[in-house]
Amino acid sequence: MKNEIIFIVEDSIDGGFEAAAVGYSIFTQAENMDELKRNVVEAVNCHFEENEKPSIIRLHYIKEETIAA
């Protein structure tokens, strides 16, 4: 059993957020961060058996911004 799972969270082109697990085929999206957190927990619960489920979910939010030099 792995103790934690990490998701990379980015702004969606269509608005809202997208999250992808590192090392697993788990993806989800949502309109706001609270909804995304609920969706991530639900996706993890669906992906893993109860005795294999990580106890910690980390969200790494990446926000890319371009500015003029």
Buried (B, 14 or more C-beta within 10 A) or exposed (E): EEEEBBBBBBBBEEEBBBBBBEEBEBEBBBEEEEBBBEBBEEBBEEBBEEEEBBEEBEBEEEEEEEEEE
